Amino acid sequence: MNIDDCVLYSGAANGAEAAFGAAAERYGVEEVNFTFAEHSDARGRGIRVLTHRELEQGDVSLAYVSNLMHRRYKDTPLFKKVLQSIWHQVNNGQEIYVVGKILEDQTVKGGTGWGAEFAKLCNKPLFVFDQDQDGWFYWGREGWQPEVAPVITHEHFAGTGTRFLEENGLAAIEGLFERSAGQWR
């Protein structure tokens, strides 16, 4: 892959998204951070403020998401915009990387979980680094499978996850970029 063609799609939020963005910048990967007017961004590089119409493209029923995720989400305008911006990240990425926690029901904790579920629905390669289990997992036909050392294989990839990034989550992002850089020209 030519590094000049690689793009990270993320959301510029504190935690995992900011770490994905910082790693992309260090490795010379273009960065597109989908955000909206009221969002507090932790990164300034590659900011793409979504218009009202663009946010509507990623609109999803909170009842549907709550049912899919087996939990209830607050119906607030801010949370809806977060879900809409996550839709843009996953929609643009050819493979999806998430840092968070895989729950017993096979979903991922928090709003980030919507991104993981949307990736599953779109049949996109999905990798989650579970900070509690201290390891990468790949979503396949048999559910979550351990993945020792994933490598970014698509030019357009999404990186998202928890705002509560731990040291092992940060190391997982750094390792992902370090391993992947070997294939970039």
Backbone torsions as a table, in degrees:
resi	resn	phi	psi	omega
1	MET	NA	141.8	175.4
2	ASN	-87.2	122.6	-177.0
3	ILE	-58.9	-27.4	179.0
4	ASP	-67.0	-17.6	179.2
5	ASP	-97.8	-5.6	-176.5
6	CYS	-82.7	139.0	178.5
7	VAL	-137.8	128.3	170.8
8	LEU	-92.2	128.0	172.8
9	TYR	-105.4	124.4	-176.9
10	SER	-148.8	-161.6	-174.9
11	GLY	-132.1	2.3	174.8
12	ALA	65.9	11.0	179.7
13	ALA	-76.9	160.6	174.9
14	ASN	-57.8	154.6	175.6
15	GLY	92.4	-130.9	-173.6
16	ALA	-60.8	-42.2	-177.3
17	GLU	-64.4	-41.4	177.6
18	ALA	-64.0	-37.9	179.3
19	ALA	-69.1	-40.4	175.3
20	PHE	-59.6	-44.3	-179.2
21	GLY	-64.0	-44.0	179.7
22	ALA	-62.9	-40.7	178.1
23	ALA	-65.7	-43.0	178.3
24	ALA	-58.9	-43.6	-179.8
25	GLU	-62.5	-44.1	179.6
26	ARG	-61.6	-34.6	-177.0
27	TYR	-93.3	1.6	177.0
28	GLY	78.8	24.3	178.9
29	VAL	-92.4	133.7	176.7
30	GLU	-61.3	149.1	-175.0
31	GLU	-130.3	130.0	172.7
32	VAL	-122.6	116.5	-179.8
33	ASN	-109.6	107.1	178.4
34	PHE	-75.4	129.2	-178.8
35	THR	-147.0	-177.7	179.3
36	PHE	-143.7	167.4	-169.2
37	ALA	-53.8	-39.9	-174.8
38	GLU	-90.8	4.1	-174.0
39	HIS	-82.5	140.7	175.8
40	SER	-92.9	105.1	-175.4
41	ASP	-90.4	138.8	176.9
42	ALA	-92.8	-11.3	179.4
43	ARG	-127.3	150.3	178.3
44	GLY	-111.8	-13.3	-177.5
45	ARG	-79.0	133.1	174.0
46	GLY	68.9	23.9	-178.4
47	ILE	-65.9	131.2	177.1
48	ARG	-128.4	97.2	-179.4
49	VAL	-75.2	119.2	-179.0
50	LEU	-76.4	136.2	175.9
51	THR	-76.0	168.6	177.0
52	HIS	-56.4	-44.7	-179.7
53	ARG	-64.2	-41.8	178.6
54	GLU	-65.4	-40.3	176.2
55	LEU	-60.0	-40.6	179.3
56	GLU	-61.3	-30.3	177.7
57	GLN	-59.6	-32.6	-179.5
58	GLY	-96.4	14.8	-177.5
59	ASP	-68.2	137.8	178.4
60	VAL	-142.3	145.9	179.9
61	SER	-66.0	127.8	176.4
62	LEU	-64.1	-31.8	176.7
63	ALA	-63.6	-42.7	178.4
64	TYR	-63.3	-48.4	-179.1
65	VAL	-62.6	-43.5	179.1
66	SER	-60.7	-42.2	178.4
67	ASN	-65.7	-45.5	-179.7
68	LEU	-62.2	-38.7	-175.6
69	MET	-91.7	-3.3	179.7
70	HIS	60.2	36.0	177.2
71	ARG	-157.6	167.7	-179.8
72	ARG	-103.1	139.2	175.5
73	TYR	-114.7	148.5	177.8
74	LYS	-70.9	135.5	179.8
75	ASP	-88.4	79.4	177.6
76	THR	-118.5	151.5	178.0
77	PRO	-58.3	-38.9	-179.5
78	LEU	-63.6	-47.2	-178.4
79	PHE	-64.3	-39.3	177.6
80	LYS	-60.4	-40.1	179.1
81	LYS	-67.7	-35.1	175.6
82	VAL	-61.8	-47.7	178.6
83	LEU	-61.6	-39.8	179.4
84	GLN	-64.9	-39.6	179.6
85	SER	-70.9	-35.2	175.6
86	ILE	-63.2	-38.3	176.7
87	TRP	-55.3	-43.5	-179.7
88	HIS	-64.8	-38.4	178.3
89	GLN	-60.5	-52.1	-177.4
90	VAL	-68.6	-40.1	-179.9
91	ASN	-60.2	-36.1	-177.9
92	ASN	-86.1	-25.1	-179.4
93	GLY	-80.1	141.9	175.9
94	GLN	-88.2	-21.7	171.6
95	GLU	-144.6	152.5	-168.2
96	ILE	-123.6	132.0	177.7
97	TYR	-120.4	129.6	-175.7
98	VAL	-130.9	141.2	170.8
99	VAL	-115.5	125.8	-178.4
100	GLY	-179.7	-134.5	-178.2
101	LYS	-143.0	126.2	175.0
102	ILE	-84.5	125.7	-178.8
103	LEU	-89.0	167.9	-178.7
104	GLU	-58.8	-29.8	180.0
105	ASP	-83.1	10.5	176.1
106	GLN	77.3	6.3	174.3
107	THR	-94.0	172.5	177.9
108	VAL	-106.7	140.2	-175.7
109	LYS	-62.7	145.2	171.2
110	GLY	79.3	-171.6	178.2
111	GLY	-61.7	-30.0	176.0
112	THR	-56.2	-30.9	-179.8
113	GLY	-57.7	-33.5	177.4
114	TRP	-61.1	-41.6	178.5
115	GLY	-60.6	-43.0	178.7
116	ALA	-65.1	-43.9	179.9
117	GLU	-65.7	-39.4	178.1
118	PHE	-63.5	-40.2	176.7
119	ALA	-61.2	-41.2	177.0
120	LYS	-61.3	-47.0	-179.3
121	LEU	-60.7	-32.5	-179.3
122	CYS	-88.8	1.2	-178.5
123	ASN	56.2	40.9	177.2
124	LYS	-95.2	145.2	175.4
125	PRO	-55.7	129.4	-174.6
126	LEU	-129.8	123.8	177.9
127	PHE	-122.6	132.7	177.4
128	VAL	-124.6	129.2	169.6
129	PHE	-93.5	114.0	179.2
130	ASP	-89.5	111.9	-176.5
131	GLN	-64.9	-34.2	179.7
132	ASP	-70.1	-38.0	179.8
133	GLN	-88.5	-8.1	178.4
134	ASP	55.0	48.0	179.3
135	GLY	-163.6	160.1	176.4
136	TRP	-85.0	147.2	175.7
137	PHE	-135.7	147.1	179.0
138	TYR	-116.0	135.9	177.8
139	TRP	-84.7	119.5	179.2
140	GLY	-132.8	-169.3	-178.0
141	ARG	-60.2	-28.1	-179.1
142	GLU	-96.6	12.8	-177.0
143	GLY	95.3	-150.2	-178.9
144	TRP	-76.8	127.3	178.3
145	GLN	-119.7	138.2	176.6
146	PRO	-58.8	141.3	179.1
147	GLU	-131.3	115.2	-172.1
148	VAL	-66.5	-53.1	-173.6
149	ALA	-148.9	80.9	-179.5
150	PRO	-63.2	154.5	178.2
151	VAL	-131.0	138.3	177.6
152	ILE	-68.0	121.6	-176.1
153	THR	-116.6	-5.2	178.8
154	HIS	-116.9	145.2	-178.2
155	GLU	-65.1	-34.6	-179.6
156	HIS	-109.4	112.7	-176.8
157	PHE	-134.8	154.0	179.3
158	ALA	-109.2	142.7	175.9
159	GLY	-131.7	120.3	-176.9
160	THR	-147.0	179.3	176.7
161	GLY	152.8	-164.4	-173.1
162	THR	-64.2	148.2	171.1
163	ARG	-76.2	-17.8	-176.2
164	PHE	-100.2	66.4	-177.0
165	LEU	-74.0	129.1	177.3
166	GLU	-100.1	170.4	-177.7
167	GLU	-57.7	-40.9	-179.3
168	ASN	-69.2	-31.2	175.9
169	GLY	-67.8	-42.1	176.6
170	LEU	-62.7	-43.9	178.5
171	ALA	-63.3	-34.9	179.0
172	ALA	-65.3	-41.4	177.9
173	ILE	-65.2	-45.8	179.1
174	GLU	-60.0	-44.1	179.4
175	GLY	-63.9	-39.3	178.2
176	LEU	-59.0	-47.1	-179.7
177	PHE	-69.2	-39.9	-179.9
178	GLU	-62.2	-46.4	178.2
179	ARG	-64.7	-40.1	-176.0
180	SER	-71.9	-30.5	-177.3
181	ALA	-59.6	-25.8	179.3
182	GLY	-63.5	-21.8	-179.2
183	GLN	-100.4	-5.7	-179.8
184	TRP	-88.1	139.6	177.6
185	ARG	-111.7	NA	NA
